[in-house]
Amino acid sequence: MAKICLCLTGKTLARDLEILEKYRKYVDVAELRVDYLEPDERFLIRRFPEMAGLPVILTIRRDIEGGQFVGGEGARISLLSKGLAFADADPRRNFAYVDLEEDLNVPSLEEAARTFGTRIIRSYHNINGMDADLAGHLRGLRRGGDELVKIAMTPHSLDHVVQVFQAARETANMDKILLCMGDFGASTRILAELLGSHISYTAIKGEPDIPIGAPGQLDPRELVELYRFRNITPKTRIFGITGYPLKATGSPLFFNTVFGLENIDAVYIAFPSDSIQSFLRLAEEIGMVGASVTVPHKEALFPYLAQKSEAVESIGACNTIVYDAAGWIGSNTDAPGFSDSLLEFIGKKNLKGKRITIIGAGGVAHAVAAEVYRLNGKALILNRNPSRARNLAVPYRFLWGKLDTQGIALMAKYADIIIQTTSMGMEPDITGDPLELYSFSGHEVVMDLIYKPEMTACLKRAAQAGCRVQNGYDMLLRQARYQYRHFMGVEFPAQLMSRMKM
């Protein structure tokens, strides 16, 4: 089973031990990053394994590989030697592993490590991108049969992550550590067991004096409690969400919480991808069985669907896919999630007599427009690209316009309800307001489908004017419950309704 390693990057050994104690129950191994220690502390590292009380990796990472060590190789080798010197007959008092880069050739260090059972991690790091022939590189790294080989890449697309999973499959019988750094690489850390990776490296979050050891490292508590890392096996069903840049999504929290409460052998992971083709290639490689799809892929997905639900056909957008023998089956849960949420918020059974402005013309706006039409509402659709607004509006005989001063002027007669469907104002860029040209009167009902932050700049202005406002959190929960039904083939457990958050 893959082990969880906590990367310790404190300035002192005492601080590293303090952090280790706080997270001990979540980790199997600790990595002492000597390159982060203050100079005087580095001379004391030989004592650390005994103080830590669990297997420890000795690592002194150079700056060219993303570390903090900027001294000469002679000084670094001297420090590594100090860590391995005076080895004890009791292996618990020695470093369990020592990380030696592939270009470091010091036989005396290797001999000292092997003499007392310290296992060598022969490593290679590319902090700038990907290398070709990863499987061949893995095979060529090992100098001795007892070595654990490690490659860490920095993918710039999900296609690069696909290459890593392919390399793992090609080296299935090799004892290795294989991972991707950065935003694209989270899945390789969560699915370390699927990769056949010996270790998944983690870092603590929220401690200003403790830097993250490498980009993309997850918190060990998150890995254990949310993703149930220790329960993941080759039989675990994999679900996910894809979109780009996918900075703010509560879906992993929702679905993994449900899977945990229901004791379902499944995991749900975020897969940021700027290409739906790349995502589907990865989904095939890892055997994914279902996924949520968000911007900008809800329409681009169409050519790859073997079957489409009636809602997907009529709306022109897909946000839920499930794989079966025929291929990917597409559904849309945005539509019922939106209408259920809006109707409960306004206390109505339909939108008859309501005049509504829809801001945006993307995948979610397609679902919103279809539901407004179905519920007998009249709408104005405004978008920065007026041709997209027109294409969405014409089938429903809605009014349309450009999101500019002229378009804003049209809102005077369509302001009973305003529905904001764009990503403007979403974390991390929370200052955006697509309706900055519009002055709220206080009589409008305003629904912004963003839920992070809870109050966008647009909603804040509306609330200050006296409008009734609602963010997209309730809709998100409702559409996720519909997705659960598609994923699992059963209704969402009623007893969990009050316990779910995202």
C-alpha positions in Angstrom: 0.0 0.0 0.0 1.2 3.5 -0.8 2.6 5.4 2.2 1.8 9.0 3.1 4.9 11.1 3.7 4.8 14.5 5.5 7.3 16.9 4.0 8.9 18.8 6.9 10.2 22.3 6.0 10.6 24.0 9.3 13.6 26.2 10.1 14.4 24.1 13.2 14.2 20.5 14.1 12.0 21.4 17.1 9.5 23.1 14.8 9.5 20.0 12.5 8.9 17.7 15.4 6.0 20.0 16.5 4.4 19.7 13.1 5.0 16.0 13.0 3.3 15.4 16.3 0.3 17.4 15.1 -0.1 15.2 12.0 1.4 11.9 13.2 -1.8 9.9 12.9 -2.2 10.8 9.3 1.3 9.9 8.0 3.5 6.8 7.7 6.8 8.5 6.8 8.4 11.9 7.3 10.8 13.7 4.9 13.3 15.9 6.7 14.0 18.7 4.2 17.4 19.7 5.5 17.6 22.4 2.8 15.0 24.4 4.7 16.8 24.2 8.1 18.8 27.1 9.5 22.5 26.6 9.1 23.2 25.7 12.8 20.3 23.2 12.8 21.8 21.3 9.9 24.6 19.9 12.1 22.1 18.2 14.3 20.2 16.2 11.8 21.7 12.8 12.7 19.5 12.8 15.9 16.3 13.4 14.0 15.1 9.8 13.2 15.2 8.8 16.8 13.3 11.9 17.9 10.8 11.5 15.1 9.8 7.9 16.1 8.9 6.8 12.5 10.7 6.2 9.2 12.4 9.4 8.0 13.7 10.3 4.5 16.9 12.4 4.5 16.6 15.0 1.7 18.7 18.0 0.8 17.2 19.4 -2.3 19.1 21.8 -4.6 17.5 25.0 -5.8 17.7 23.8 -9.4 15.3 21.1 -8.5 12.9 23.3 -6.5 14.7 23.1 -3.2 16.4 25.7 -1.0 20.0 24.5 -0.9 22.2 26.9 -2.7 25.7 25.9 -1.5 28.2 23.8 -3.4 28.0 20.1 -3.9 30.9 19.5 -1.5 28.9 21.1 1.3 25.8 19.1 0.4 27.6 15.9 0.3 29.2 16.7 3.7 25.7 17.2 5.2 24.4 14.0 3.7 27.4 12.2 5.2 26.7 13.6 8.6 23.1 12.3 8.4 24.3 8.8 7.6 27.3 8.8 9.9 27.6 6.8 13.2 24.8 4.5 12.1 23.1 2.5 15.0 22.5 -1.2 15.1 18.9 -0.3 15.8 17.5 0.8 12.4 14.9 3.0 14.1 17.7 5.4 15.0 18.9 5.7 11.4 17.3 7.4 8.4 15.1 4.9 6.7 15.7 6.5 3.3 18.1 8.9 1.7 17.2 10.8 -1.5 20.1 10.9 -3.9 19.6 12.6 -7.3 20.5 10.6 -10.4 23.5 12.9 -11.2 24.9 12.5 -7.7 27.7 9.9 -7.9 29.3 9.4 -4.5 29.9 5.7 -3.8 30.9 6.3 -0.2 27.5 7.7 0.5 25.7 4.8 -1.1 27.9 2.3 0.8 27.2 4.0 4.1 23.5 3.9 3.4 23.4 0.3 2.5 25.6 -0.9 5.3 22.9 0.0 7.9 19.8 -0.5 5.9 19.1 3.0 4.7 17.3 2.6 1.4 18.4 4.9 -1.4 15.7 6.8 -3.3 17.3 7.5 -6.7 15.5 10.6 -7.8 14.9 12.9 -10.8 12.9 16.2 -10.7 11.8 18.3 -13.6 10.4 21.5 -12.2 9.8 23.1 -15.6 8.0 20.4 -17.6 7.9 16.8 -18.8 10.5 14.5 -20.3 9.9 11.9 -23.0 10.0 8.2 -22.4 9.2 8.2 -18.7 9.1 4.4 -18.5 12.5 4.2 -20.0 13.8 6.8 -17.7 12.4 5.0 -14.6 14.1 1.8 -15.7 17.4 3.6 -16.3 17.5 5.4 -13.0 18.1 2.3 -10.8 21.8 1.6 -10.1 21.1 -1.2 -7.6 18.3 -3.7 -7.2 17.5 -2.4 -3.7 17.0 1.2 -4.9 13.6 3.0 -4.9 13.4 5.1 -8.1 11.6 8.4 -8.1 10.5 10.8 -10.9 8.6 14.0 -10.3 7.4 15.9 -13.3 5.7 19.3 -13.8 2.8 18.8 -16.3 1.5 21.8 -18.3 -1.6 19.9 -19.5 -3.7 16.9 -18.6 -2.1 15.1 -21.6 1.2 15.1 -19.6 -0.6 13.5 -16.7 -1.9 10.8 -19.1 1.7 10.1 -20.0 2.6 9.5 -16.3 -0.2 7.0 -15.8 0.9 5.3 -19.0 4.4 5.1 -17.8 3.2 3.7 -14.5 1.3 0.9 -16.4 4.4 0.1 -18.4 6.5 -0.2 -15.2 3.8 -1.9 -13.1 6.3 -4.3 -11.4 8.9 -1.7 -10.6 9.2 -0.3 -7.0 9.0 3.4 -7.6 7.7 6.8 -6.7 6.0 8.6 -9.6 4.1 11.9 -9.3 3.2 15.2 -11.0 3.8 18.5 -9.3 1.5 21.6 -9.7 -2.2 22.0 -10.2 -2.5 19.3 -12.9 -0.8 16.7 -10.7 -3.2 16.3 -7.7 -4.7 13.1 -9.1 -1.2 11.4 -9.1 -0.9 12.1 -5.4 -4.4 10.9 -4.6 -4.1 7.8 -6.8 -0.6 6.8 -5.8 -1.8 3.3 -5.3 -3.1 3.1 -8.8 0.3 4.3 -10.1 2.1 1.7 -8.1 3.8 4.6 -6.3 5.5 3.8 -3.0 5.0 7.2 -1.4 2.7 10.2 -1.7 4.2 13.4 -0.4 2.1 15.8 1.6 2.5 19.2 3.2 0.6 21.1 5.9 -1.4 24.2 5.0 -2.1 27.4 6.9 1.2 27.6 8.8 3.0 30.8 7.6 6.4 29.6 8.7 6.1 26.2 7.0 6.5 26.4 3.3 5.1 23.8 1.0 7.9 21.4 -0.1 6.8 21.1 -3.7 3.9 22.6 -5.8 0.7 20.7 -5.5 1.3 18.8 -2.3 -2.0 18.0 -0.5 -2.6 18.3 3.2 -2.2 14.8 4.9 -5.5 15.2 6.8 -7.3 16.0 3.5 -5.7 13.0 1.9 -6.8 10.6 4.6 -10.2 12.0 5.7 -11.6 13.5 2.5 -10.1 11.2 -0.1 -9.8 8.1 2.1 -6.3 7.5 0.6 -5.7 4.3 2.6 -8.9 2.7 1.3 -8.0 3.3 -2.4 -7.3 0.0 -4.3 -7.4 -0.9 -8.0 -11.0 -1.8 -7.5 -12.0 1.6 -6.2 -14.4 3.4 -8.6 -13.1 6.8 -9.8 -15.3 9.8 -10.4 -14.2 13.3 -11.0 -14.9 16.8 -12.2 -13.2 18.6 -15.1 -13.1 22.1 -16.3 -10.6 24.9 -16.5 -9.1 26.5 -14.6 -11.3 24.7 -11.9 -9.9 26.8 -9.0 -13.1 26.8 -7.0 -15.2 23.6 -6.8 -17.0 22.0 -3.8 -17.8 18.8 -5.6 -14.9 16.7 -4.2 -16.0 17.6 -0.7 -19.6 16.7 -1.4 -19.1 13.3 -3.2 -16.2 12.1 -1.0 -18.2 12.9 2.1 -21.2 10.9 0.8 -18.9 8.0 -0.2 -17.5 8.0 3.3 -20.8 8.1 5.1 -22.3 5.4 2.8 -19.1 3.3 2.9 -18.9 3.3 -0.9 -15.6 2.2 -2.4 -15.2 5.2 -4.6 -13.2 8.5 -4.8 -14.0 11.8 -6.5 -11.1 14.0 -7.8 -10.8 17.3 -9.5 -9.1 17.1 -12.9 -8.4 20.6 -14.3 -8.1 20.4 -18.1 -8.2 23.0 -20.9 -9.1 20.2 -23.3 -12.0 17.8 -23.0 -10.2 15.4 -25.3 -7.3 15.3 -22.8 -9.7 14.6 -19.9 -11.4 11.8 -21.8 -8.0 10.2 -22.6 -7.1 10.3 -18.9 -10.5 8.9 -18.0 -10.0 6.0 -20.3 -6.4 5.4 -19.0 -7.5 5.2 -15.3 -10.9 3.6 -15.8 -13.0 6.5 -14.6 -16.7 5.6 -14.4 -18.4 9.0 -14.1 -17.7 12.7 -14.1 -19.1 16.2 -13.6 -18.3 18.6 -16.4 -18.0 22.4 -16.0 -16.9 25.4 -18.0 -15.6 25.5 -20.7 -16.5 21.9 -21.7 -20.2 21.6 -21.4 -20.8 22.1 -25.1 -17.4 20.8 -26.4 -18.2 17.4 -24.9 -21.0 16.7 -27.4 -19.0 14.9 -30.2 -17.7 12.4 -27.7 -21.0 11.3 -26.3 -22.4 7.9 -27.3 -25.8 8.9 -25.9 -27.4 12.1 -24.8 -30.4 12.6 -22.5 -33.4 14.5 -23.8 -32.4 17.4 -21.6 -28.9 17.5 -23.1 -30.3 17.5 -26.6 -32.8 20.3 -25.9 -30.6 22.4 -23.7 -27.4 22.0 -25.8 -25.1 21.5 -22.8 -24.0 18.5 -20.8 -22.6 18.6 -17.2 -22.8 14.9 -16.2 -21.3 11.9 -17.9 -21.3 8.2 -17.0 -19.4 5.4 -18.8 -21.0 2.1 -19.9 -20.4 -0.4 -22.5 -21.7 1.9 -25.3 -19.4 4.8 -24.2 -20.1 8.0 -22.4 -23.7 8.9 -21.7 -24.5 12.6 -21.1 -27.0 14.2 -18.8 -27.8 17.6 -17.5 -28.4 18.2 -13.8 -27.9 22.0 -13.9 -31.4 22.5 -15.2 -33.4 20.7 -12.4 -30.9 21.9 -9.8 -31.4 25.5 -11.0 -35.2 25.5 -11.2 -35.7 23.7 -7.9 -33.5 26.2 -6.2 -35.0 29.3 -7.8 -38.7 28.3 -7.4 -38.1 27.5 -3.7 -36.3 30.8 -3.2 -39.2 32.9 -4.7 -42.0 30.6 -3.4 -43.5 29.9 -6.8 -44.4 26.9 -8.8 -43.6 28.5 -12.1 -42.3 31.7 -13.7 -45.5 32.8 -15.4 -45.7 36.6 -15.6 -42.0 37.0 -14.6 -39.6 38.9 -16.8 -36.0 37.7 -16.3 -32.6 38.8 -17.3 -30.0 36.1 -17.9 -26.4 37.2 -17.8 -24.1 35.0 -19.9 -24.5 32.5 -22.7 -22.3 29.5 -21.6 -23.2 26.0 -20.6 -25.0 26.9 -17.4 -26.9 29.7 -19.2 -28.2 27.1 -21.6 -29.7 25.2 -18.8 -31.1 28.3 -17.1 -32.7 29.5 -20.4 -34.3 26.2 -21.0 -35.8 26.1 -17.6 -37.1 29.7 -17.7 -38.8 28.8 -21.0 -40.2 25.6 -19.6 -41.6 27.4 -16.5 -43.3 30.0 -18.7 -41.0 32.9 -18.0 -40.0 35.7 -20.5 -36.3 36.5 -20.7 -33.6 38.8 -21.9 -30.2 37.3 -22.5 -27.1 39.5 -22.3 -23.6 38.4 -23.1 -20.2 40.0 -24.0 -20.4 38.1 -27.3 -23.8 39.1 -28.7 -23.9 36.4 -31.3 -23.8 33.7 -28.5 -26.6 35.5 -26.8 -28.6 35.5 -30.0 -28.0 31.8 -30.6 -29.2 31.0 -27.2 -32.2 33.3 -27.2 -33.7 32.7 -30.7 -35.0 29.1 -30.1 -37.0 30.4 -27.1 -38.0 33.7 -28.7 -36.3 35.5 -25.9 -34.8 39.0 -26.3 -31.1 39.3 -26.5 -28.3 41.8 -26.6 -24.7 42.7 -25.8 -23.6 43.2 -22.2 -23.0 46.9 -22.7 -24.9 50.2 -22.0 -27.5 49.4 -24.6 -28.0 45.9 -23.3 -28.2 47.2 -19.7 -30.9 49.6 -20.8 -33.1 46.7 -22.0 -33.1 45.3 -18.5 -35.6 47.9 -17.3 -38.4 45.7 -18.5 -36.8 42.3 -17.6 -35.7 42.9 -14.0 -38.2 40.9 -11.9 -35.4 38.3 -11.6 -31.8 38.6 -12.6 -29.7 35.5 -13.0 -25.9 35.8 -13.3 -24.4 32.7 -14.9 -20.8 33.8 -15.8 -17.6 33.1 -13.8 -16.9 36.8 -13.3 -16.5 37.4 -9.6 -15.5 33.8 -8.7 -12.5 33.1 -6.6 -9.7 33.9 -6.9 -10.7 37.1 -8.9 -13.5 38.2 -6.6 -13.6 41.9 -7.7 -15.3 41.2 -11.0 -18.9 42.4 -11.5 -20.6 41.7 -14.8 -23.4 44.1 -13.9 -21.3 47.0 -12.9 -23.2 49.2 -15.4 -26.6 48.3 -13.9 -28.1 50.2 -10.9 -30.2 47.9 -8.7 -33.5 49.5 -7.6 -34.1 47.1 -4.7 -37.1 45.4 -6.2 -35.1 42.7 -8.1 -34.6 39.1 -7.1 -30.9 38.4 -7.9 -29.4 35.0 -8.2 -25.7 34.7 -8.8 -24.7 31.1 -9.6 -21.2 31.5 -8.1 -20.9 30.1 -4.6 -17.3 31.0 -3.8 -17.2 33.6 -2.5 -20.6 33.5 -0.8 -21.2 37.1 -1.7 -19.9 38.2 -5.0 -19.3 41.9 -5.8 -22.5 41.8 -7.8 -24.6 40.3 -5.0 -23.2 42.7 -2.4 -24.3 45.7 -4.5 -27.7 44.1 -5.0 -28.1 43.4 -1.3 -27.1 46.9 -0.3 -29.8 48.2 -2.7 -32.4 46.1 -0.8 -32.7 43.2 -3.3 -33.4 39.6 -2.3 -30.3 37.7 -3.2 -29.1 34.1 -3.4 -25.8 32.6 -4.5 -25.3 29.3 -6.3 -24.7 27.1 -3.3 -28.2 25.7 -3.0 -28.3 25.0 -6.7 -24.9 23.3 -6.5 -26.2 20.9 -3.8 -29.3 20.1 -5.7 -27.6 19.4 -9.0 -25.0 17.3 -7.1 -27.8 15.1 -5.7 -29.1 14.6 -9.2 -25.6 13.7 -10.3 -25.4 11.1 -7.5 -28.4 9.4 -9.0 -26.8 9.2 -12.4 -23.5 8.0 -10.9 -24.8 5.4 -8.5 -28.1 4.4 -10.1 -30.1 5.1 -6.9 -31.7 8.1 -5.3 -29.6 10.3 -3.1 -30.0 9.1 0.5 -32.7 11.2 2.1 -31.1 10.8 5.6 -28.0 12.7 4.3 -29.8 15.8 3.0 -29.2 17.8 6.2 -25.6 16.8 6.6 -24.2 17.7 3.2 -22.0 20.7 2.6 -19.7 21.8 -0.2 
